[in-house]
Amino acid sequence: MHADNVIQLRKRLTDAFQMGLLEQSEGNELLQTVLIQILNEAEQEKTRHQAAAQKMREQAAAEEAQAKAMGAVSSIVFNVMNGFITKAQQVHEEEAERAEAEG
């Protein structure tokens, strides 16, 4: 799309020179060339930054997914450890009750 815009802009400039709206001179032609070069470079930089931003968004999404996965692992391990402790407490209480009953 950018190339089409530059072509249209150049055509408008040519038409403006031909209609006498702009004065044809070396200075104007140089200015036109410089401005179009700046426009091209700005569009290239815009495209580069957009691609970098997209890559960062993709990396951020991957990191978020990893963080969620590690959160799930943490939760599972916490619950397993809690289960072991609860079971150990139950066994201890049962042994204490048997010892008391035998007592």
N, C-alpha and C positions, 0 to 999 in steps of 0.2 A: 504494500500500500504506500509506503514511503516513496518508493521510486516513482510511482504514478503522480504523487503530489509534487515532487521535484520537477517532473516533466511538465506538469500543468503550470507550475510557477515560472519555469523558463519560458513557456509559450506566452504567458501573460506579460512577462517582461519584454519579450520580443515584440508582442503586439503593442505594448505601451510605447516602446521606442518608435515603432513604425507609425503610430498615430500621433506622435509628437508629444505625448503626455510626459515622457521622460526625455531628457537631453542625452543624445548619444555622444559619449566621450570615453577616452581611455580610462579616466577615473571612475566613471559609472560602471564600465565593464569590469574593471578590477574589483570594485565594491561588490558587484553582483557575484563574481566568481568567489570572492572571499566569504560572502554571506552564505552562499550555497554550500561551500566547503564546511563552514561552521555548522550549518543545518545538518549536513550529512554526518559529521562527527558527533553532534549531539544526539542524533537518532541512533547511531551505533552504540554510544554509551548508554542510552536509555534501554536499548535491547539487551546489552550486556548486564546491566543492573537488574532488569526484570528477570533474566535467566538466573542470576545469582540469588535473587530473592525467592524465586520458585524453588531452587535447590535447597535453600535454607528452610523454607516451609516444609519440604519433604523430609529434611533431616530432623526438624523439630517434631514432626509427626512420628517419625521412627523412634525418637528419644522418648516421646510421651508413651508410646506403646511399650517400650522397654521398661519405663518407670511403672506402668500399670502391671506389667508381668511380674516385676520384682516385688511390688506391693502384694500381689496375690501369693507369691512364694512366702513372703514374710508372714502373711496372715495364716497360711496353712501351717507353717512351722510353729507359730505361736499357739495355734489350736492343738497341734499334736503334742507339744510340750505340756500344755495345760491338761490335756487328756492323760498323759503319763503321771503327772502330779496328782490328779484327781484319783486315778486308779491306785496309786501308791497309798494315798490317804485312806481309801476304802479298805485295802488289804490290811493296813496298819490297824484301823478301827476294828475290823473283823477279828484279827489276831488278839487284840486287846480284850474284846468281848469274850472270846473263847478262853483266854487265860483267866479272866475273871470268873467265868462260869465253872471252870475246872477248879478254881480256886481255893 
